[in-house]
Protein backbone atom coordinates (compact mmCIF):
# COMPACT_ATOMS: atom_id res chain seq x y z
CA UNK A 1 0.00 0.00 0.00
CA UNK A 2 1.03 3.58 -0.53
CA UNK A 3 3.94 2.53 -2.72
CA UNK A 4 5.51 0.37 -0.02
CA UNK A 5 4.40 -3.16 -0.82
CA UNK A 6 2.34 -4.92 1.82
CA UNK A 7 3.00 -2.43 4.60
CA UNK A 8 -0.21 -1.13 6.17
CA UNK A 9 -1.15 2.48 5.55
CA UNK A 10 -0.45 4.48 8.72
CA UNK A 11 -2.92 7.26 9.50
CA UNK A 12 -2.89 9.76 12.36
CA UNK A 13 -6.17 11.51 13.16
CA UNK A 14 -5.87 14.91 14.86
CA UNK A 15 -8.24 17.16 16.79
CA UNK A 16 -7.68 19.68 19.57
CA UNK A 17 -7.63 17.63 22.78
CA UNK A 18 -7.67 14.04 21.48
CA UNK A 19 -10.64 12.98 23.62
CA UNK A 20 -13.58 13.34 21.21
CA UNK A 21 -13.31 13.44 17.43
CA UNK A 22 -9.89 11.96 16.76
CA UNK A 23 -10.21 8.89 19.04
CA UNK A 24 -13.69 8.29 17.61
CA UNK A 25 -12.25 8.49 14.08
CA UNK A 26 -9.40 6.18 15.08
CA UNK A 27 -11.80 3.57 16.43
CA UNK A 28 -14.10 3.82 13.44
CA UNK A 29 -11.26 3.53 10.90
CA UNK A 30 -9.80 0.52 12.71
CA UNK A 31 -13.24 -1.10 12.87
CA UNK A 32 -14.01 -0.56 9.17
CA UNK A 33 -10.51 -1.58 8.07
CA UNK A 34 -10.83 -4.82 10.04
CA UNK A 35 -14.25 -5.49 8.50
CA UNK A 36 -12.91 -4.87 5.00
CA UNK A 37 -9.56 -6.59 5.59
CA UNK A 38 -7.82 -3.34 4.67
CA UNK A 39 -4.20 -3.08 5.89
CA UNK A 40 -4.35 0.05 8.02
CA UNK A 41 -2.82 1.28 11.27
CA UNK A 42 -4.60 4.21 12.90
CA UNK A 43 -3.64 6.40 15.83
CA UNK A 44 -4.85 9.76 17.11
CA UNK A 45 -3.40 12.86 18.75
CA UNK A 46 -4.33 16.37 19.78
CA UNK A 47 -2.74 19.65 18.83
CA UNK A 48 -3.03 20.76 22.48
CA UNK A 49 -1.90 18.98 25.63
CA UNK A 50 -5.09 19.64 27.64
CA UNK A 51 -5.95 15.97 28.16
CA UNK A 52 -2.67 14.07 27.74
CA UNK A 53 -2.99 10.60 29.29
CA UNK A 54 -6.77 10.80 29.70
CA UNK A 55 -9.33 8.38 28.30
CA UNK A 56 -11.74 9.60 25.63
CA UNK A 57 -14.73 11.63 26.77
CA UNK A 58 -17.40 9.32 28.19
CA UNK A 59 -19.92 10.58 25.62
CA UNK A 60 -17.51 9.66 22.79
CA UNK A 61 -17.00 6.21 24.31
CA UNK A 62 -20.76 5.72 24.55
CA UNK A 63 -21.44 6.91 20.99
CA UNK A 64 -18.89 4.43 19.63
CA UNK A 65 -20.03 1.61 21.93
CA UNK A 66 -23.56 1.95 20.57
CA UNK A 67 -22.13 0.69 17.26
CA UNK A 68 -19.91 -1.98 18.79
CA UNK A 69 -16.67 0.02 18.71
CA UNK A 70 -14.64 0.16 21.93
CA UNK A 71 -12.42 3.23 22.24
CA UNK A 72 -12.23 3.15 26.05
CA UNK A 73 -8.61 1.85 26.15
CA UNK A 74 -7.32 4.80 24.08
CA UNK A 75 -5.40 7.57 25.84
CA UNK A 76 -4.91 11.14 24.67
CA UNK A 77 -1.53 12.32 23.49
CA UNK A 78 -0.19 15.41 21.81
CA UNK A 79 1.03 15.62 18.23
CA UNK A 80 4.84 15.50 18.06
CA UNK A 81 7.37 16.14 15.28
CA UNK A 82 8.19 12.42 15.00
CA UNK A 83 4.60 11.81 13.82
CA UNK A 84 5.46 13.43 10.49
CA UNK A 85 7.97 10.65 9.87
CA UNK A 86 5.93 7.75 11.29
CA UNK A 87 2.67 8.20 9.38
CA UNK A 88 1.67 8.20 5.73
CA UNK A 89 -1.23 10.59 6.40
CA UNK A 90 -2.05 13.09 9.13
CA UNK A 91 -5.71 14.06 8.89
CA UNK A 92 -7.11 16.91 10.96
CA UNK A 93 -10.74 17.23 11.99
CA UNK A 94 -11.09 20.94 11.16
CA UNK A 95 -9.25 23.80 9.51
CA UNK A 96 -7.88 25.27 12.77
CA UNK A 97 -6.22 21.99 13.68
CA UNK A 98 -5.08 21.56 10.08
CA UNK A 99 -3.33 24.95 10.25
CA UNK A 100 -1.64 23.88 13.48
CA UNK A 101 -0.50 20.59 11.91
CA UNK A 102 0.78 22.39 8.82
CA UNK A 103 2.61 24.94 10.94
CA UNK A 104 4.29 22.21 12.94
CA UNK A 105 5.32 20.13 9.91
CA UNK A 106 9.07 19.84 9.36
CA UNK A 107 10.26 21.11 5.98
CA UNK A 108 11.31 17.63 4.87
CA UNK A 109 8.67 15.05 5.66
CA UNK A 110 7.03 12.44 3.50
CA UNK A 111 3.58 12.22 5.08
CA UNK A 112 0.57 13.83 3.48
CA UNK A 113 -1.46 16.30 5.52
CA UNK A 114 -5.12 17.10 4.98
CA UNK A 115 -8.60 17.17 6.43
CA UNK A 116 -10.35 13.98 7.44
CA UNK A 117 -13.45 14.79 5.41
CA UNK A 118 -11.49 15.98 2.39
CA UNK A 119 -7.82 14.94 2.36
CA UNK A 120 -7.42 16.07 -1.24
CA UNK A 121 -8.86 19.55 -0.59
CA UNK A 122 -11.55 19.31 -3.26
CA UNK A 123 -14.55 20.79 -1.41
CA UNK A 124 -15.44 24.19 0.09
CA UNK A 125 -13.91 24.72 3.54
CA UNK A 126 -17.31 24.83 5.29
CA UNK A 127 -18.06 21.28 4.17
CA UNK A 128 -14.75 19.83 5.32
CA UNK A 129 -14.78 20.26 9.10
CA UNK A 130 -16.03 17.74 11.64
CA UNK A 131 -17.91 19.81 14.27
CA UNK A 132 -16.50 19.52 17.80
CA UNK A 133 -19.14 17.93 20.07
CA UNK A 134 -17.27 18.65 23.33
CA UNK A 135 -19.54 21.44 24.57
CA UNK A 136 -22.71 19.71 23.37
CA UNK A 137 -24.94 17.02 24.78
CA UNK A 138 -24.77 13.29 24.08
CA UNK A 139 -26.71 13.68 20.83
CA UNK A 140 -23.89 15.89 19.47
CA UNK A 141 -21.51 12.95 19.96
CA UNK A 142 -23.87 10.63 18.11
CA UNK A 143 -24.08 13.13 15.24
CA UNK A 144 -20.28 13.40 15.26
CA UNK A 145 -20.03 9.61 15.17
CA UNK A 146 -22.28 9.50 12.09
CA UNK A 147 -20.19 12.17 10.33
CA UNK A 148 -16.96 10.33 11.14
CA UNK A 149 -18.38 6.94 10.16
CA UNK A 150 -19.58 8.25 6.79
CA UNK A 151 -16.25 10.00 6.22
CA UNK A 152 -14.27 6.88 7.09
CA UNK A 153 -16.33 4.75 4.70
CA UNK A 154 -15.72 7.27 1.93
CA UNK A 155 -11.98 7.41 2.65
CA UNK A 156 -11.61 3.65 2.51
CA UNK A 157 -13.91 3.38 -0.51
CA UNK A 158 -11.99 5.96 -2.53
CA UNK A 159 -8.85 3.85 -2.40
CA UNK A 160 -7.17 7.12 -1.49
CA UNK A 161 -4.56 5.27 0.49
CA UNK A 162 -3.63 2.77 -2.23
N, C-alpha and C positions, 0 to 999 in steps of 0.2 A: 504494500500500500504506500501511497505517497512517494513513489519512486524508490522505495527501499525494500523491495522484495516482500517477504511475509511479515515484516515487523508491523505490529498494530499501530494505527494512527493514534497519536497522543494529543489530547485536547485538554486545555485548561479553561474553565469557565470562571468569569470574574464579575463580581458585583462589589458593592461598597464594604459591607461588613462580613460577608461570607457566612451568613446564618439564614438567609432566606432564598433568594433567587438562584445563586450559583450552586449551593448544595442540592437544591431541588433539580436543577438542570443536570448536574453530575449524576444524580441517582436515576433520573429519567433516561439519559443517554446510555448509561450502563445497562439499564433494564432492556431498552429497545435493542441495543447492540447484542446482548445475550440472546434475545428472542430471535434476532435475524442472523445470528452467527457471524456478526460483523466484527473483525478484529480491531477493537478500540480500547484505549485506556483513557479514562476521564479522571480529572481532579478538579478542585475548585479552590479559589483564593479570593481575598478581598483587597481592595486598594487601600483600605484603612486598617488599623490594628485594633479597632474598638472591641472586638470579640475574640481575639486570638485564644485558641485553646477551648473555646466553648462549643457545645453541641448546637446543631441548628435550632432555630426558633421552634417551639412546640407546635405552633400552628402550621409551620412548613412540614414538620415531621408527620403531623396528622393528615395534611392534604395529600402527601405522598403515600402514606399508609393506606388511605382509602382506596388506592389503586394497586395495592400490593407491593409498594416500593418502600424499602426500609432505609432511611437516611440517618437514623438515630446514632449510628456509630461514628459518623463524620465529625470532624473537629475543624473549627475555623482556623485559617492561617492567612498571613499577609503575602501578597505578591512580592517576589524577590527577583533580582536580576538573573539568577540562575534559571528561572522559569523560561526565559527567552531562548535558552539553549537546550532545554529538556523537552519542550513540546513542539509539535508541528503547527498547532493552532492555539492562539489565545483569543477567546471570544468573550467580549464584554456584554453586559446586559443592557447598557444604555450609553448614550453619547458622552456623558460626563466621565463615566468609568473608562470608556474607550480613550478619551483624551488623556486620562491619567496613565493608562497602559502605554499609549503611544509616546508620551513624554518620558516615560521611564525606560523605554526600549533602547538597548545599546545600539550604537551605529551599525555594528556588524553582527547580525543575528539572522538565523535562517527561518525562524517561525513566522507564520502569517498571522496578522492581527486584524480583527474585524468585530462586527456585532453578531451576537448569537442569532438574531432573527434575519440578518442579511450580511453574511460574511463577505460577500462580493461587492457590497455597497451599491446595489442596483435600485433601491427603492427610496422614496422620500424619507428624510430623517424622522419625521413624526411616526412613521409606520414601523420603525426599526427598533424601538426601545421596549423592553419588558418593564412594565410599571412595577415599582417597588411596593410590596404589600405591607411592609413593616408597621406602618402607622394605621393600618386598616384592621378590620375585623377578620374573623376566620374565613368568611366568604371571599375576601380579597386574595387570600392564599389559594383557595380553590380556583379562582379565576386565573391567578398567576400560574398554577399548575397546568391548567388547560392550555394557556399560551405557550408555556415551555414544552409541553408534550407535543403540541402541533408543530412547533418550531423544530423540535428534535426529529420528528418523523420526516419533515421536509428535508432537513440537513442530511439525514441518512439516505433518503430516497433520491436526492440529487446526485449522489455519488461524488459529491464535492470533495471528499477526502480520498478519492481513488488516485 
